[in-house]
Amino acid sequence: MKHIITFIIFGLLHTLSYGAEPFLWRQSPGSAPIIFPKKDDQTRQEAIEEYFKKIQETKSLQGLFEESEIQDLIREGKLTHERGIFKSLEPAINDKPRFVVVTNELDALYKPPHGNGVANVIKRLEAIGAEVFVLPVVHDLTLDAKESKEFREKLISLFDAQLILGGDDIDPYLYGEKKSYARNIVRKRDVSELKFVRQFIEAKQGMNFGICRGHQMCAVANHKKLTQDIQIEEHASEIHLNGHHLINIDDSSEVFSAFDKDKLLVNSFHHQAVFVHEGDSVYKIIGSSLDNQPIVEALEFLNGLGFTFQFHPELMHDENGDKILRQFIKLTIKNKILRKLHIGCADLMKAFFD
């Protein structure tokens, strides 16, 4: 009987510890802290090596590898995993809001010296009080379906906000349309990113912020559609492709409450747009372009857990960009406090009625 009980306890413990554990790897002290999954039978170095090996061997992802400078780092021996810095990803030990930055290309992470695009986002968020970590493209490449879902659950429980960055077009298949004008789509990448973004949104715990493609990815995660080419389909101005233009903003919304005006000059690098009508059940439109057929430029989650932008506030190195990024931090801290109060009240109620 004693042996049977021991066997059952061992089995339960094994079940509880099942699944991939997140850990952090930095290529060098100044590099972005990147989150990787480690399976039970792996060392951290083996986990990283498996990820890069699969990126190179997966036919649909080879373009991401070949277009990035990581292949040069590998060929020149500058991406030496055993010389990197490994660390466990533990629950937060301070009150700083924790952000996971969701990336969709290898170049964002590994462009020398250490991912210029992501480094800029990290630098600006950290400067105003955030703790920032990076989720790499196709984060679940080495995991099966069950491991992937459990891995995402673990990550989501450790973060106060997700920030989804810009990039290429999203596969129209994921929002129920045939490809017409979408460009540079990689379905395996898009499915992986969508699973994380949607699971984070559906957890209804942390804040959700999206920029450009991230704005569109959040919309797809919320079961919305995209316009595949606004110049062709909506006759929008070509200034959206690469320029600056004014947009109308709702300064009564929380994220734009820092502004005392109803128009904002923004940058623009896109040919697609989110398809959302006024009176939507998920979103409130809080920013729109001045086109004859206005483009949705900013959205607010009606549940209060997110704001997304078609433009790039992280590339606006002025007062307006600073204000928006500071609102990201402020609103994340506010939600973090409210969540703690809610949990505390729930515990008090439970103790009272018990």
TIMI-627467 format. One record per residue (C-alpha): residue in three letters; x, y, z. Coordinates in steps of 0.2 Angstrom, whole numbers, padded with zeros to 4 digits, always signed. Example, Ala and Ser with C-alpha at 12.3 -4.5 7.8 and 13.67 -1.06 7.14 Angstrom:
# residues 2
ala+0062-0022+0039 ser+0068-0005+0036 
//
This chain:
# residues 354
met+0000+0000+0000 lys+0014+0012+0004 his+0022+0009-0012 ile+0006+0012-0021 ile+0004+0029-0012 thr+0022+0034-0016 phe+0019+0029-0035 ile+0003+0040-0035 ile+0011+0055-0027 phe+0026+0054-0039 gly+0014+0053-0054 leu+0004+0068-0047 leu+0021+0078-0045 his+0026+0073-0062 thr+0010+0079-0070 leu+0011+0096-0061 ser+0029+0099-0067 tyr+0024+0093-0085 gly+0027+0105-0099 ala+0040+0118-0105 glu+0047+0130-0093 pro+0051+0148-0098 phe+0069+0155-0096 leu+0078+0170-0102 trp+0093+0171-0114 arg+0103+0187-0118 gln+0116+0186-0132 ser+0127+0198-0122 pro+0124+0210-0107 gly+0116+0223-0117 ser+0105+0212-0128 ala+0086+0210-0126 pro+0081+0197-0113 ile+0072+0184-0124 ile+0060+0171-0118 phe+0063+0153-0123 pro+0054+0137-0118 lys+0064+0123-0111 lys+0057+0105-0110 asp+0060+0093-0096 asp+0074+0083-0105 gln+0083+0098-0111 thr+0097+0110-0105 arg+0094+0129-0109 gln+0108+0128-0122 glu+0100+0113-0130 ala+0083+0122-0131 ile+0090+0138-0140 glu+0100+0127-0152 glu+0084+0117-0156 tyr+0074+0133-0159 phe+0087+0140-0172 lys+0089+0123-0180 lys+0070+0122-0183 ile+0070+0140-0189 gln+0083+0135-0202 glu+0075+0118-0207 thr+0056+0124-0208 lys+0053+0128-0226 ser+0040+0141-0223 leu+0052+0150-0211 gln+0068+0150-0221 gly+0064+0167-0228 leu+0063+0174-0211 phe+0081+0167-0207 glu+0088+0172-0224 glu+0082+0190-0223 ser+0089+0192-0206 glu+0107+0195-0201 ile+0107+0181-0189 gln+0113+0169-0202 asp+0129+0180-0203 leu+0131+0180-0184 ile+0130+0161-0185 arg+0142+0159-0199 glu+0154+0171-0191 gly+0153+0162-0174 lys+0146+0178-0166 leu+0130+0170-0160 thr+0138+0158-0147 his+0124+0151-0136 glu+0135+0144-0122 arg+0143+0162-0120 gly+0126+0169-0118 ile+0118+0174-0102 phe+0104+0162-0095 lys+0092+0166-0081 ser+0076+0159-0075 leu+0060+0169-0078 glu+0053+0171-0061 pro+0037+0181-0054 ala+0041+0199-0052 ile+0049+0205-0036 asn+0045+0223-0038 asp+0031+0234-0042 lys+0037+0239-0060 pro+0024+0235-0073 arg+0030+0219-0083 phe+0028+0220-0102 val+0031+0206-0115 val+0035+0212-0132 val+0028+0201-0146 thr+0040+0201-0161 asn+0037+0193-0178 glu+0054+0193-0187 leu+0071+0187-0183 asp+0079+0204-0188 ala+0070+0213-0175 leu+0080+0203-0162 tyr+0097+0199-0169 lys+0102+0213-0180 pro+0119+0219-0173 pro+0123+0224-0160 his+0107+0217-0152 gly+0091+0220-0161 asn+0090+0239-0165 gly+0071+0239-0167 val+0067+0230-0151 ala+0081+0239-0142 asn+0073+0255-0145 val+0056+0249-0138 ile+0064+0242-0123 lys+0075+0257-0120 arg+0060+0269-0121 leu+0048+0258-0110 glu+0062+0255-0097 ala+0066+0273-0096 ile+0048+0277-0090 gly+0048+0263-0077 ala+0043+0246-0086 glu+0052+0229-0085 val+0053+0222-0102 phe+0055+0205-0110 val+0054+0199-0128 leu+0044+0184-0135 pro+0053+0178-0151 val+0045+0175-0168 val+0036+0157-0168 his+0039+0156-0149 asp+0031+0138-0149 leu+0041+0131-0163 thr+0049+0117-0153 leu+0033+0112-0143 asp+0018+0102-0147 ala+0000+0109-0145 lys-0002+0104-0127 glu+0015+0111-0122 ser+0012+0127-0132 lys-0004+0131-0123 glu+0003+0127-0106 phe+0018+0137-0110 arg+0008+0152-0115 glu-0003+0150-0099 lys+0013+0151-0088 leu+0019+0167-0097 ile+0003+0176-0097 ser+0002+0174-0078 leu+0019+0182-0076 phe+0015+0198-0086 asp+0005+0214-0084 ala+0004+0219-0102 gln+0008+0213-0120 leu+0015+0225-0133 ile+0013+0218-0151 leu+0025+0226-0163 gly+0024+0231-0182 gly+0029+0220-0196 asp+0023+0211-0212 asp+0005+0208-0217 ile-0006+0194-0208 asp-0012+0179-0218 pro-0030+0183-0223 tyr-0034+0165-0220 leu-0034+0169-0201 tyr-0048+0182-0203 gly-0058+0171-0215 glu-0053+0179-0232 lys-0044+0174-0247 lys-0027+0183-0251 ser-0030+0197-0263 tyr-0017+0211-0259 ala-0009+0205-0243 arg+0010+0204-0245 asn+0025+0194-0237 ile+0013+0182-0227 val+0020+0168-0217 arg+0006+0157-0210 lys+0016+0147-0198 arg+0023+0163-0190 asp+0006+0172-0190 val-0003+0157-0182 ser+0010+0156-0168 glu+0008+0175-0164 leu-0011+0175-0165 lys-0012+0160-0153 phe-0002+0170-0140 val-0010+0187-0143 arg-0028+0179-0142 gln-0024+0169-0127 phe-0017+0184-0118 ile-0033+0194-0123 glu-0045+0180-0117 ala-0036+0179-0100 lys-0043+0196-0096 gln-0029+0200-0084 gly-0016+0211-0092 met-0017+0226-0104 asn-0015+0224-0123 phe-0006+0236-0133 gly-0003+0235-0152 ile+0007+0245-0165 cys+0003+0244-0184 arg+0003+0225-0187 gly+0001+0223-0168 his-0015+0234-0170 gln-0021+0223-0184 met-0016+0207-0175 cys-0026+0211-0159 ala-0041+0215-0171 val-0039+0198-0179 ala-0038+0190-0162 asn-0054+0198-0158 his-0062+0191-0174 lys-0061+0206-0184 lys-0056+0208-0203 leu-0043+0218-0212 thr-0044+0228-0227 gln-0029+0221-0237 asp-0025+0237-0247 ile-0032+0254-0242 gln-0025+0262-0258 ile-0033+0250-0270 glu-0049+0246-0260 glu-0053+0262-0251 his-0044+0275-0262 ala-0034+0281-0247 ser-0020+0293-0249 glu-0003+0286-0252 ile+0004+0296-0238 his-0001+0281-0227 leu+0013+0271-0235 asn+0027+0282-0229 gly+0023+0299-0222 his+0015+0310-0208 his-0003+0315-0207 leu-0016+0322-0195 ile-0029+0311-0187 asn-0044+0314-0176 ile-0043+0308-0158 asp-0055+0306-0144 asp-0047+0315-0130 ser-0060+0308-0118 ser-0053+0291-0120 glu-0040+0286-0106 val-0025+0284-0118 phe-0028+0301-0126 ser-0033+0310-0110 ala-0015+0317-0109 phe-0019+0328-0124 asp-0028+0344-0124 lys-0032+0343-0143 asp-0043+0333-0154 lys-0031+0331-0168 leu-0014+0323-0168 leu+0000+0322-0181 val+0006+0304-0183 asn+0018+0294-0194 ser+0012+0281-0206 phe+0019+0265-0213 his+0005+0254-0219 his-0006+0249-0233 gln-0019+0239-0223 ala-0031+0243-0210 val-0043+0236-0197 phe-0061+0235-0202 val-0072+0240-0187 his-0088+0250-0187 glu-0095+0263-0175 gly-0105+0254-0161 asp-0094+0238-0162 ser-0096+0226-0147 val-0078+0224-0143 tyr-0070+0241-0148 lys-0073+0259-0147 ile-0065+0269-0162 ile-0054+0283-0153 gly-0044+0288-0168 ser-0047+0290-0187 ser-0039+0298-0202 leu-0045+0313-0212 asp-0048+0303-0228 asn-0064+0303-0237 gln-0066+0285-0231 pro-0058+0287-0213 ile-0045+0274-0209 val-0046+0267-0191 glu-0030+0274-0183 ala-0034+0270-0164 leu-0045+0258-0155 glu-0050+0256-0136 phe-0055+0239-0129 leu-0073+0241-0122 asn-0068+0231-0107 gly-0054+0243-0103 leu-0040+0231-0106 gly-0031+0238-0121 phe-0027+0251-0134 thr-0020+0249-0151 phe-0013+0261-0165 gln-0011+0260-0183 phe+0004+0272-0181 his+0020+0270-0172 pro+0021+0280-0156 glu+0038+0271-0152 leu+0045+0280-0167 met+0038+0297-0162 his+0053+0304-0153 asp+0043+0320-0147 glu+0031+0325-0134 asn+0017+0316-0142 gly+0026+0299-0143 asp+0032+0301-0125 lys+0014+0305-0119 ile+0007+0289-0127 leu+0021+0278-0120 arg+0019+0285-0103 gln+0000+0281-0104 phe+0005+0263-0108 ile+0014+0262-0092 lys+0001+0272-0082 leu-0014+0262-0088 thr-0004+0246-0085 ile+0000+0251-0067 lys-0018+0256-0064 asn-0025+0239-0070 lys-0012+0230-0060 ile-0018+0239-0044 leu-0036+0236-0048 arg-0032+0217-0051 lys-0024+0216-0035 leu-0038+0224-0026 his-0051+0213-0035 ile-0041+0198-0029 gly-0039+0204-0012 cys-0058+0208-0011 ala-0062+0191-0018 asp-0051+0182-0004 leu-0059+0193+0009 met-0077+0188+0003 lys-0072+0170+0003 ala-0065+0170+0020 phe-0080+0179+0027 phe-0092+0166+0019 asp-0082+0151+0024 
//
